[in-house]
Amino acid sequence: MFEIFVEGDFSAAHNLVNYKGKCEQLHGHNYKVRIYVYGKKPAEDGILVDFTDLKKELKKVISKLDHKYLNEIEPFNKVNPTAENIAKYIFKQLQVISCKLKISKVSVWETERNCATYYEE
């Protein structure tokens, strides 16, 4: 089995709902996103998925979030815009965009020391 990843980033504002603490106030992050894809066997050229193609797929998703107030856009107008929920959203969006990709997990960093990862068993 092979697994590869690419990274992207976006900037966005949010505030946490039903949370007591400073993050209930409007604030922003420079998010880093890492997506992992896997497969049993690379193609004849030895490539599982072209990194460039994978980055394009990620960019399609995170461009919808970049420089936005997350609480005002779907699905975060109904779901708390936590790093956990952002990771799940990106995972699900990538599955919709490209059924060819086998996504193993998505990690989202709010800061360089705080990260949430979503995967399905």
Summary of the structure (lengths in Angstrom):
residues: 121
radius of gyration: 15.1
end to end distance: 16.2
largest distance: 53.7
contacts: 334
relative contact order: 0.22
helix: 27%
strand: 35%
